[in-house]
Amino acid sequence: MKTVSRRLLSTLMVAAPLLCLAGTSVAEETTRLFKIITVKDEIVVGLSPQDIAAIGGNDVTAIGRALKEKGEITLWRYAVRKAPDGQLEQAPAARVSLLGHDSVRVEPYASPLKIISPQ
């Protein structure tokens, strides 16, 4: 019986950090990234859960509709940075205002890096 308890305890000690990490990745998946392309430049923006609620969706159509209806929306600009552990990650850099214009194009953006949600 002691052997089973020790094995169970050691298994839980190994699995607990992994379960915590799994919860973190779910939180990170709530931030969706998009590339905003204009005639002059392009930036990567992220939709936080609050932004999704404000514009009424989490896809390119919702962003386009919000730009057309409101004329401008404010989102998080994302940039690559080094985490404290040295790994690269996509993180919010600043709030930016997007102005509706006929030449603005919005595309989904897939990052191979860990995505950090705005605080």
C-alpha positions in Angstrom: 0.0 0.0 0.0 2.8 2.4 0.8 4.4 1.7 -2.6 1.2 2.6 -4.4 0.8 5.8 -2.4 4.4 6.8 -3.1 4.0 6.1 -6.8 0.8 8.1 -6.9 2.4 11.0 -5.0 5.4 11.0 -7.3 3.2 10.9 -10.3 1.1 13.8 -9.1 4.2 15.8 -8.3 5.4 15.3 -12.0 1.9 15.9 -13.5 0.9 19.0 -11.4 3.2 21.5 -13.2 2.1 20.1 -16.6 -1.6 20.6 -15.6 -0.7 24.2 -14.7 0.9 24.8 -18.0 -2.1 23.4 -19.8 -4.3 26.0 -18.1 -1.9 28.7 -19.2 -2.0 27.7 -22.9 -5.8 27.8 -22.8 -5.6 31.4 -21.5 -3.1 32.3 -24.3 -5.4 30.9 -26.9 -8.0 33.5 -26.1 -5.9 36.2 -27.8 -6.2 36.1 -31.6 -3.5 37.7 -33.7 -4.1 39.5 -37.0 -1.9 41.3 -39.5 -3.1 44.8 -40.5 -1.8 45.7 -44.0 -1.9 49.2 -45.4 -0.3 50.9 -48.3 2.6 52.2 -46.1 3.2 49.3 -43.6 1.9 46.4 -41.7 1.5 45.5 -38.0 0.4 42.6 -36.0 -2.5 43.2 -33.6 -4.1 41.0 -31.0 -7.7 40.8 -29.9 -8.1 40.3 -26.2 -11.4 38.9 -24.8 -12.4 42.6 -24.0 -11.6 43.6 -27.6 -13.6 40.7 -29.0 -16.6 41.7 -26.9 -16.3 45.4 -28.0 -16.2 44.6 -31.8 -18.6 41.7 -31.7 -16.4 38.9 -32.9 -12.9 37.4 -33.2 -12.3 37.1 -37.0 -11.4 39.3 -39.9 -15.0 40.0 -40.7 -15.7 41.4 -37.2 -12.6 43.7 -37.5 -13.7 44.9 -40.9 -17.3 45.5 -39.8 -16.1 47.4 -36.7 -13.8 49.6 -38.8 -16.6 50.3 -41.3 -19.2 51.1 -38.7 -17.1 52.9 -36.1 -14.5 54.4 -38.3 -11.7 53.4 -35.8 -11.0 50.7 -33.3 -8.3 50.4 -30.6 -6.4 47.1 -30.3 -3.1 45.8 -28.9 -0.1 46.0 -31.2 2.0 42.8 -30.8 5.8 42.4 -31.2 8.3 39.7 -30.6 10.3 40.0 -27.4 12.5 37.8 -25.2 10.9 36.2 -22.2 12.8 36.1 -18.9 13.8 32.5 -19.7 15.4 33.6 -23.0 12.7 32.2 -25.3 11.0 34.4 -27.9 7.3 35.3 -27.5 4.6 37.4 -29.1 3.6 40.0 -26.5 1.5 43.2 -26.4 3.6 46.3 -27.0 1.2 49.2 -27.1 -2.4 50.1 -27.7 -2.9 51.4 -31.2 -5.9 53.0 -33.0 -6.8 51.6 -36.4 -8.6 54.0 -38.7 -11.0 52.7 -41.3 -9.7 53.1 -44.9 -10.4 51.5 -48.2 -6.9 50.2 -48.6 -6.7 48.5 -45.2 -6.5 44.7 -45.4 -6.9 42.4 -42.4 -5.5 38.8 -42.4 -5.3 36.1 -39.7 -1.8 35.8 -38.3 -0.4 32.5 -37.0 2.7 32.9 -34.8 4.9 29.9 -34.0 5.8 31.7 -30.8 4.0 31.7 -27.4 1.3 34.4 -27.3 1.1 36.5 -24.2 -2.3 37.9 -23.3 -2.6 41.6 -22.3 -2.8 42.1 -18.6 
